[in-house]
Amino acid sequence: MMRNRRSAPVGGMTLCALFLLALLPFLLGGGHSAEGSIPAYDVVLAVRPDGTVHVRETLTFDYASPQADGLVRVVRGRDGDRVYRMSGLTVTSTTDAPVGVEVREFLHDRHIVIGEGRTVHGRHTYVLEYDLLDALTPGARYDEFVWELLEPGWPVPVTETTVRIEGPAAFASGCLAGTSREATPCARWWSGPSAVDFRQGDLRPHEGLKVRAAFPKGALAPSEPGYAPPHLAFTPWGWMALLLVLPLVLVARYRTPVWLRRVLIALGASAVLCDLLLETVPGGLGRFSVGDQLLSGLGLLVVGVLVARPPVLRRG
């Protein structure tokens, strides 16, 4: 007696499971910030002649209870295809709080985890210093520095925030507080020829500050901005290659030897995995980018699975 053999989508399920397992370290690397409040947050942004921005953040964190989860400062690493590099990170504490630092890439953000695994309580002050590279955007008339200072915002309230922007030349400036949907201008506390201070009180959880400094063309010599490949880089040629799978399957069905089917499946799986991991492994999940190689690999997988599928035998 002949039994019908039904092919199960084991290969596709296995591939999806492996891909999800590969993503777990990235998805679990975000971390959770401590619970409490920030009574004072003071930031100095010093724009240098080469376009590098030196950042000094002094924040006081009031822990609601003894905690060992660590303080998490989120700094934007990518906005759309624009990439912002960071270097020279140092963290100190004027109140002798634990300052062991670990930087974790999570989607488009960098999570700076401070003091994880060490119990801390009460009110402590931290000082973070780092450089932002390629942060300025050259324009026809101005070279602009636009930065989401607290974006996407601390998950705790911030009572008082002061921001100082310094530059090697006179510049126009602005500051907005709130969220992307609802923002109001910050109070301009003091303004000089090459520096400006802003002050903002009572930021609610997940509200942030966005600052802008526009320098006249020629006042700085910034480097060109850095860009990453788009997350979805498909072209019409890639979609055309995928659409050619249908007529190819109709022509070659039941005529393809098993060894060739296995070769097609192996080539397709390799192409898909390479495209998924090419940018992700060296640059983190924020650099995830797929394109025509993924579509071509999917086409090979479909051909390899369908062309040799045996016909369903019906009992008459």
Buried (B, 14 or more C-beta within 10 A) or exposed (E): EEEEEEEEEEBEEEBEEEEEEBBEEBEEBBBEBBEBBBBBBBBBBBBBEEBBBBBBBBBBBBBEEEBEBBBBBBBBBBEEEBBBEBEEBEBEBEEEBBBEBBBBBBBBBBBBBBBBEEEBBEBBBBBBBBBBBBBBBBEEEBBBBBBBBBBBBBBBBBBBBBBBBBBBEEBEBBBBBBBEEEBEEBEEEEEEEBBBBBBBEEBEEBBBBBBBBBBEEEBBEBEEBBEBBEBEBBEEEBEEBBEEBEEBBEEBBEEBEEEBBEBBBEBBBEBBBEBBEBBBEEBBBBBBBBBBBBBBBBBBBBBBBBBBBEEEEEEE
